[in-house]
Amino acid sequence: MSNRHLARAIVLQSLYEWDFHQAKQDAPQILSRNIEEFASDLDEKDFAAKLLTGVLEKQPEIDAIITKFAPDWPLQKITTVDRNVLRIGAYELVFDADIPSKVAINEAIELAKTFGGESSGKFVNGVLGAVYRDQQAQGIMKEADKQKEKKKDEEGEKKQNDKDNSNEEKDETTSMKDTE
């Protein structure tokens, strides 16, 4: 399990406890206790703290996004696990410019499969996929996605150049044989 995946799992557990107690406990304290108990040697403590803080700061906007893209499921009817997986995924997808969109979605799906019910992965995929498609339709592209696209374009150009150079070498070899 990668460090960031473990950090997300601990944030999920912390949000679950915070949500279960109806936001009456201190979420950063819960996170600190959970990190100490379950992953005291975690390298990504700052990442976990940033993720938890971001989800809590953006919770009203995140909950509105979930409500919009899961209209058949009132927020309080979504299981506590799925609701908090969606909060993490939606935060990373919409508000964290450093996390590529596909990573945010895939990580949320994996958390849902691990901690949720039988259909949690599909549910989370459906909701976050709809959010992602809506962002694309609006022309919204995160910086992390732009960098990945740029890298993919550069790799494609390199492959094409390598292919073109290979074809030129073949042409030269063929031309030499023709002259012999």
Secondary structure as UniProt FT lines:
FT   HELIX           3..20
FT   TURN            21..23
FT   HELIX           27..38
FT   TURN            40..41
FT   TURN            43..44
FT   HELIX           45..57
FT   HELIX           59..69
FT   TURN            71..72
FT   HELIX           75..77
FT   HELIX           80..90
FT   HELIX           91..95
FT   TURN            97..98
FT   HELIX           101..115
FT   TURN            118..119
FT   HELIX           120..137
FT   TURN            138..139
FT   HELIX           143..179
//
